């Protein structure tokens, strides 16, 4: 799951004002991978992405109306929102669906925990091409990236070879989280050049993504499945992914950022892989190889190191 992190300072609020929302976001985003696994049994991944993003867009537009915020304005801004949508939702949401036809929902959740690392990597590449006066990533962030990369190699289990289905699915997940890394950097660029709230940005992104998938889905997968042919579990999974995962969870996460700060809001990254693992094993009876949870822990350790949760002191 992606999130837009605006540069806002928290108000002096108590933990009780944001902790319930924080826990709810982690629960919703962690369960999303189980919902994807349930839905792709009957819904082609590209139509699953269309359904969840379309419902999410509707939810976010309703939220805009409640908060009396207008939709983004200006053709140039909408052009950039369309580009952002490709990397922030259209392509990764489709890839997650195709990947979960090959791998477990637990493994998909583990891979999603690497999004902060791919975001940092894209930031480094941007700074290498176009240096700025702003301070670039420090040694601790670079170390976190290297630790996370080691975790990725462990999760992949490349010593088993690259021809089997699981590795192909994991490569699709790697491409998906890499798209999120591009999308996160692109969203920050948009917000520095336009006066637009995070809610407006997300609503514009999902609307453009919905339009893109309306055009692309029939080309890739033909006619959509009839809703009457789907079981109630599949319909419920699609609804949960769209209304909860793409709509309500975003608003709750924005509330956490606004009241507790960006650092606290970013910590939600650590919990969805744990929720996904518990749900996948207990509800879907999925199994894991030893290297997948071990690699996931190494990835999360790299994220923690890069985000400054772990610190070391320089010698001297």
C-alpha positions in Angstrom: 0.0 0.0 0.0 1.3 3.5 -0.8 1.0 6.6 1.2 1.7 10.3 0.5 3.7 11.9 3.3 3.2 15.7 3.5 5.6 17.8 5.4 3.4 18.6 8.3 4.3 19.1 12.0 2.2 17.4 14.6 0.1 19.2 17.1 0.8 18.3 20.7 -1.8 15.5 21.0 -1.9 12.5 23.3 -1.2 9.0 22.1 -4.9 8.1 22.4 -5.7 10.7 19.7 -3.8 8.8 17.0 -3.1 5.2 18.1 -6.5 3.7 17.2 -6.2 5.1 13.7 -2.6 3.9 13.4 -3.6 0.4 14.4 -6.6 0.4 12.0 -4.4 1.4 9.1 -1.9 -1.3 9.8 -4.7 -3.9 10.1 -6.4 -2.8 6.9 -3.2 -2.6 4.8 -2.0 -5.9 6.2 -5.2 -7.7 5.4 -5.2 -6.3 1.8 -2.9 -9.0 0.6 -5.3 -11.7 1.9 -8.1 -10.0 0.1 -6.1 -9.9 -3.1 -5.4 -13.6 -2.8 -9.1 -14.3 -2.4 -10.2 -12.1 -5.2 -7.8 -13.2 -8.0 -9.3 -16.7 -7.9 -12.3 -15.4 -9.9 -11.3 -11.9 -11.0 -8.5 -11.2 -13.5 -5.8 -9.1 -11.8 -6.3 -6.1 -14.1 -10.0 -6.0 -13.3 -9.3 -6.5 -9.6 -7.1 -3.4 -9.8 -9.8 -1.5 -11.7 -12.5 -2.5 -9.1 -10.4 -1.6 -6.0 -9.1 1.7 -7.5 -12.5 2.7 -8.8 -14.1 2.1 -5.4 -11.2 3.9 -3.7 -11.6 6.9 -6.0 -15.3 7.1 -5.2 -14.6 6.9 -1.5 -11.9 9.7 -1.7 -14.1 12.0 -3.8 -16.8 11.6 -1.1 -14.2 12.5 1.5 -13.3 15.6 -0.5 -16.9 16.6 -0.5 -17.2 16.1 3.3 -14.1 18.2 3.9 -15.2 20.7 1.3 -12.1 20.4 -0.8 -12.3 20.7 -4.6 -10.8 18.3 -7.0 -7.3 19.3 -8.4 -7.5 22.0 -11.1 -5.4 22.7 -14.2 -4.6 20.5 -17.2 -0.9 20.5 -16.5 -1.5 19.2 -12.9 -3.8 16.5 -14.2 -1.2 15.4 -16.7 1.3 14.9 -13.9 -1.4 13.1 -11.8 -1.8 10.7 -14.7 1.9 9.9 -14.8 1.9 9.6 -11.0 -1.1 7.2 -11.2 0.9 4.8 -13.5 3.6 4.3 -10.9 1.6 4.9 -7.7 -1.3 2.6 -8.4 -2.1 1.4 -11.9 1.0 -0.8 -12.6 1.8 -2.0 -9.0 -1.8 -2.9 -8.2 -2.0 -5.0 -11.4 1.4 -6.6 -10.7 0.4 -7.5 -7.1 -2.7 -9.3 -8.5 -0.6 -11.3 -11.0 2.0 -12.1 -8.5 -0.4 -13.5 -6.0 -1.5 -16.0 -8.6 2.0 -17.4 -8.1 3.0 -16.7 -4.5 1.3 -16.5 -1.1 -0.3 -13.4 0.3 2.2 -13.6 3.2 5.1 -13.2 0.8 3.4 -10.3 -1.0 3.0 -8.6 2.4 6.7 -9.1 3.1 7.7 -7.5 -0.2 5.5 -4.5 0.4 7.6 -3.8 3.5 10.5 -2.9 1.1 8.7 0.2 -0.3 10.7 2.6 1.9 13.9 1.1 0.5 12.9 1.4 -3.1 11.8 4.9 -2.4 15.3 5.7 -1.0 17.0 4.0 -3.9 15.0 6.1 -6.4 15.9 9.2 -4.4 19.6 8.3 -4.7 19.3 7.8 -8.4 17.6 11.2 -8.8 20.3 13.0 -6.8 23.0 11.3 -8.9 21.4 12.6 -12.1 20.3 16.0 -10.8 22.2 17.0 -7.6 20.5 19.6 -5.4 21.6 21.8 -2.5 19.6 19.7 -0.1 21.5 17.2 1.9 21.4 13.7 0.3 21.0 10.4 2.1 23.6 9.9 4.8 25.8 6.9 5.6 23.1 5.4 7.9 20.5 5.5 5.1 23.0 3.9 2.7 23.7 1.2 5.2 20.0 0.6 5.6 19.6 0.3 1.9 22.4 -2.3 1.7 20.9 -4.3 4.6 17.5 -4.2 3.0 19.0 -5.4 -0.3 20.6 -8.3 1.5 17.1 -9.1 2.9 15.6 -9.0 -0.6 18.2 -11.6 -1.8 17.3 -13.9 1.1 13.5 -13.5 0.4 14.1 -14.4 -3.2 16.1 -17.5 -2.4 18.1 -17.1 -5.6 20.2 -20.2 -4.7 17.2 -22.3 -5.8 17.3 -20.9 -9.4 15.1 -18.4 -11.2 12.9 -20.6 -13.3 10.2 -21.7 -10.9 6.9 -20.0 -10.4 7.6 -18.4 -7.0 10.6 -16.5 -8.2 8.7 -15.1 -11.2 6.0 -14.0 -8.9 8.5 -12.4 -6.6 10.1 -10.5 -9.5 6.7 -9.1 -10.2 6.5 -8.0 -6.6 9.9 -6.4 -6.8 8.8 -4.5 -9.9 5.6 -3.4 -8.1 7.4 -2.0 -5.0 10.0 -0.3 -7.4 7.1 1.4 -9.0 5.9 2.6 -5.6 9.4 4.0 -5.0 9.1 6.1 -8.2 5.5 7.1 -7.3 6.5 8.3 -3.8 9.2 10.6 -5.2 6.9 11.8 -7.9 4.1 12.7 -5.4 6.6 14.7 -3.4 7.6 16.6 -6.5 4.0 17.4 -7.3 3.3 18.7 -3.8 6.2 21.0 -3.9 5.0 22.7 -7.1 1.2 22.8 -6.6 -0.8 23.9 -3.6 -2.6 20.6 -3.2 -3.5 18.6 -0.2 -2.6 14.9 0.2 -6.3 14.0 0.0 -6.7 15.9 -3.3 -3.6 14.3 -4.6 -4.7 10.8 -3.8 -8.2 11.5 -5.2 -6.7 12.8 -8.5 -4.3 9.8 -8.7 -7.1 7.2 -8.2 -9.4 8.9 -10.7 -6.7 8.9 -13.4 -5.7 5.4 -12.6 -9.4 4.3 -12.9 -9.5 6.0 -16.3 -6.3 4.2 -17.4 -7.6 0.8 -16.4 -11.0 1.3 -18.0 -9.1 1.7 -21.3 -6.4 -1.0 -20.7 -8.3 -3.8 -18.9 -10.5 -4.9 -21.9 -7.4 -5.0 -24.1 -5.5 -7.2 -21.6 -8.2 -9.5 -20.2 -11.2 -9.1 -22.5 -14.7 -8.7 -21.1 -15.0 -8.3 -17.3 -16.6 -11.1 -15.2 -20.2 -10.7 -14.5 -20.8 -9.6 -10.9 -23.5 -12.3 -10.5 -20.8 -14.9 -11.3 -18.7 -13.9 -8.3 -19.1 -15.4 -4.9 -19.9 -13.1 -1.9 -16.3 -13.7 -0.6 -14.8 -12.3 -3.8 -17.2 -9.3 -3.9 -16.5 -8.6 -0.3 -12.7 -8.8 -0.9 -12.9 -6.3 -3.8 -15.1 -3.9 -1.7 -12.7 -4.1 1.2 -9.7 -3.4 -1.0 -11.3 -0.4 -2.5 -13.4 1.2 0.2 -11.1 0.3 3.2 -7.6 -0.2 1.7 -7.6 2.6 -0.9 -10.0 5.0 0.7 -10.6 5.0 4.4 -7.2 3.8 5.4 -5.6 6.7 3.5 -7.7 9.2 5.4 -6.8 7.6 8.8 -3.1 7.5 7.9 -3.3 11.2 7.1 -4.9 11.8 10.5 -2.0 10.0 12.2 0.6 12.1 10.2 -1.2 15.3 11.1 -1.5 14.6 14.8 1.6 12.5 15.6 4.0 13.5 12.9 5.6 12.1 9.8 8.1 9.9 11.7 5.3 8.1 13.6 3.1 7.9 10.5 6.0 6.2 8.6 6.2 3.5 11.3 3.1 1.9 9.9 5.4 0.3 7.3 6.5 -2.3 9.9 3.1 -3.7 10.8 1.3 -4.8 7.6 3.9 -7.6 6.8 3.2 -9.0 10.3 -0.6 -8.8 9.8 -0.3 -10.3 6.4 1.7 -13.2 7.7 -0.8 -14.0 10.5 -3.8 -13.7 8.2 -2.2 -15.8 5.5 -1.2 -18.6 7.8 -4.3 -18.7 10.0 -7.0 -17.9 7.5 -5.6 -19.1 4.2 -3.4 -22.0 5.6 -0.4 -20.7 3.6 3.1 -22.0 4.2 6.4 -20.3 4.1 10.0 -21.4 3.4 12.4 -20.4 6.2 14.2 -17.8 4.1 11.1 -15.7 3.5 10.3 -14.6 7.0 14.0 -14.3 7.8 14.6 -12.2 4.7 11.5 -10.1 5.6 13.0 -9.4 9.0 16.3 -8.3 7.4 14.3 -6.0 5.0 12.5 -4.4 7.9 15.7 -4.0 9.8 17.1 -2.2 6.8 14.1 0.1 6.7 14.4 0.8 10.4 18.1 1.6 10.0 17.4 3.9 7.0 14.6 5.7 8.9 16.8 6.3 11.9 15.1 3.9 14.3 18.5 2.3 14.9 21.5 4.7 15.4 25.2 4.3 15.9 27.7 6.6 17.2 30.8 7.6 15.2 34.1 6.5 16.7 36.3 9.3 18.2 
